[in-house]
């Protein structure tokens, strides 16, 4: 006996069918959206136009942008299943991006140490209240500014070296049953982790981080709930209002950079999730002989193998 307001099996089936139709429509529409964005770049890249800025803000965290990325992933995956060489090429490019970015910004750790030493010397030995760097028009800030800037170097290492560390096998891994599993079972676990943990985490963090970034760059502050039409109306009163407030009166004034790093962190994580899924799939299909194929890992030199992967 059906009760009023109860959800029947037919209703649930109809909702599922409607969801599938909507998904197919969004995937098909993503080709049109991508083509239109490429054909009309001035609509979102000409930042002399305030409406173009608002379109950039809207589409950067929109459903349309998500499905463009999602559809690109589906297309590349389909081509890669057909031609393994193409998928291996994607792996090499994506892991190469992670390694190149990480190896470059890892030097921020050395800069952080050197700057801390300079600060100690200037404060304790020369008793200077500020540091001036450069010639002609020097870069001169209070020592507290440089002291707070050390957080930026740490953020550079954390945000931009995270995928490099992943490729190098440097992250700590809690292993309950993974090591005892068979080779192909491990690859299935890796593929599952890429699709259901890494990618969703990167997407959710991007959605929050994107608007978190722009709320500290422009006013009126955009919101994730704003429609495109509403943002275009806000464009009339839009002006740049870049966050430059430090935690202390003379402290570091570039805290908006941390918001940019959060978005970059999400993008790198998502790309690495794609690379890890592709690598795991290819190793699962080709067998143990393909494990570590094209993997570019740093080495400490001959005889130091026992120390590698433990950092």
Secondary structure, DSSP 8 states (H G I E B T S, - for coil): ---TT---HHHHHHHHHHHHHHHHHHHHHHHHHHHHHHHTTHHHH-TTSHHHHHHHHHHHTSHHHHHHHHHHHHHHHHHHHH-HHHHHHHHHHHHHHHHHHHHHHTHHHHHHHHHHHHHHHHHHTS--SEEEESSSS-EEEEHHHHHHHHHHHHHHHHHHSHHHHHHTT-S----SSTTTS-HHHHHHHHHHHIIIIIHHHHHHHHHHHHHHHHTTTEES---TT--HHHHHHHGGG-EE------SSTTS---THHHHHHHHHHHHHHHHHHHHHHHHHHHHHHH-GGGTTTT-------TT-GGGTT--
